[in-house]
Amino acid sequence: MVVPPLLRAVIMGPPGSGKGTVSARIIKHFGMKHLSSGDLLRDNMQKKTEVGILAKSYIDQGWLIPDDIMTRLMLNELKGLDRYNWLLDGFPRTVAQAEALDKERQIDTVIDLDVPFETIKCRLTARWIHPASGRVYNLEFSPPKVQGIDDITGEPLVQRDDDKPETVTKRLQAYDEQTKPVLEYYRKKGLLKSFSGTETNKIWPHIYAFLKTKLPDVSQKDVATPR
């Protein structure tokens, strides 16, 4: 039996592009290890590691975490994943991070979720939550029975600061400025694979078909194995 070569992939996409949903499906179907820079940062800050304390000092002042700190954090984590297929999420965010990663690990493919900013704006600004329970409503897909009111408690819904139109616009602009050069960097290397669309469920089959050419679908094995 020929063992397929290991796959080292990066997933990129603006906030609200469905990156979380797509990553979860990739992990389920292809058994890749998922390394999210956001999750890793939170974990390190919680555990008060050296990098975590350092990162928190920048975040508390509203600054971006420097490239060398992010790179150190991610590369340290990758050391334990030499025998696995993995998917990086939220890293690299800058060309300097991409170059530092290249020196240590070879990236095979970069999956780019190319979702129009207008679609994302509608998607995110339509999101309202019930703070006490964390219930999420979306005015387009799953609206509350009465506008602005939680279905169960009758209490008012609120919009998170992150989901307010002006914040969403700023976040998308920041992503665009920071990440366009990274996409260009990988495009020049011939590693970028963009998937365009406005709905995750319509983009996903194309991503699935692409990854299926590189890795077997491990979720099928579960179906075939009697419990």
Disulfide bonds with the S-S distance in Angstrom:
none
